[in-house]
Amino acid sequence: MGLSGRTILITGATGALGSAAVAACADKGANLALTARSLADLSALADTLALPVERLLLHPADLTVQANVDTLMNAVAARFG
């Protein structure tokens, strides 16, 4: 299944399941919006991917806070439409 041109938001992207999902979706051509609590961990994960910057959004956030969820969704929409 090709995901080229699709945008996928992965929460908990730096965890075991999240990072596996990131790798699978990246390999299939998806644009990736990744979130986790730590920007350092997100950056380390991004360094392992062979993705152009245009296909990747890193957004650290605590998603237990509604304002952070709103900000994340706005950032994804602004970046990928």
N, C-alpha and C positions, 0 to 999 in steps of 0.2 A: 504494500500500500504506500503510495507516494504522498508526502505531506508538503511538497513544494508549494510555497506561497501561502500556506496556512500558518496561523499564529497560535501557539500553544503556551498557556500560562501554567507554570509548574511551581506549586508552593512546596516549601520544604525541600527545595532543589538540592541542598547540600547533604541531605541525609542519604541513607543507603538506597531506599526505594526511589527517592527523588533523583539522585544522580544517575541511576540506571535508566529512568524515564528520559532524562536529559540526553543521555548518550544515544538512546534509541531514536528519539525524535530528531536530534541533530543529524543523524545518519540518513534520515529519510527526507531531509531538506526543509524542515519547518523553521519558521521564525520562532525564537524562544524568548519568552518573558520569564525570567527566573527570580524567585523571591525566597529569602530565608532571613533569619535575624541578623546575620553577620555579613557585612560587605567584604571583609577579608576572605571569608570562606567562599562567597560567591565569586570573587575575583580568582581565587585559586582554582575553582571548578572551571571557570571560563578559560583559564590558561591551558586546560587539558583538551579544549575543543578546537577544532580547526574550522571555526566559523568567522566569516567577515563580520565586522562590527555592525553592519547594517541589519544583520539577522539576529542580533542579541540585545536584550535589555536586562540589566542587573538592577534589582530594586530591593534593597534591604528593608525589611518591615516586620513588625510584630502584628500579625493579623488578628490578634485578639482585641485590637483597638480599631473600632469602626472607621475613624478618621484615616488610619493607615491603609485600610482596605480601599476607601474612596480615592486616596492619593495614588495607590497602585493602579487601580482601574483607569484613572485619568492618564497616568503615564503610559500605560499600554495602548490606550486609544490614540494618544498623541503620537506615539512612535510608529504604530503599525496600522492605525486606522480602524 
